Amino acid sequence: MSGLKGSLARATGPSAGTPEEIGVLRRRAFVEHGVAMIHLAEVADPWTKQAVINEARRQLERKAETGEATARRRVRR
């Protein structure tokens, strides 16, 4: 993530990071925690994209029902 320490950085909060930093975080999340972060825009095959969306919705709905999730966000296609 960005190492900015100025007042603007404090006012705007942490940045999302550069694409390279995001890539490092995605790899670490998968290797260390088994969490796959898949950007839907990067999934070329429509069937695969829909399968990822369906599984994400299924898991989020299950967590919402058990009280594990605090917020539910619509997944854009």
Secondary structure in CASP SS format (residue, H / E / C, confidence):
PFRMAT SS
TARGET T0000
AUTHOR 0000-0000-0000
METHOD secondary structure of the structure
MODEL  1
M C 1.00
S C 1.00
G C 1.00
L C 1.00
K C 1.00
G C 1.00
S H 1.00
L H 1.00
A H 1.00
R H 1.00
A H 1.00
T H 1.00
G C 1.00
P C 1.00
S C 1.00
A C 1.00
G C 1.00
T C 1.00
P H 1.00
E H 1.00
E H 1.00
I H 1.00
G H 1.00
V H 1.00
L H 1.00
R H 1.00
R H 1.00
R H 1.00
A H 1.00
F H 1.00
V H 1.00
E H 1.00
H H 1.00
G C 1.00
V C 1.00
A C 1.00
M C 1.00
I C 1.00
H C 1.00
L H 1.00
A H 1.00
E H 1.00
V C 1.00
A C 1.00
D C 1.00
P H 1.00
W H 1.00
T H 1.00
K H 1.00
Q H 1.00
A H 1.00
V H 1.00
I H 1.00
N H 1.00
E H 1.00
A H 1.00
R H 1.00
R H 1.00
Q H 1.00
L H 1.00
E H 1.00
R H 1.00
K H 1.00
A H 1.00
E H 1.00
T H 1.00
G C 1.00
E C 1.00
A C 1.00
T C 1.00
A C 1.00
R C 1.00
R C 1.00
R C 1.00
V C 1.00
R C 1.00
R C 1.00
END
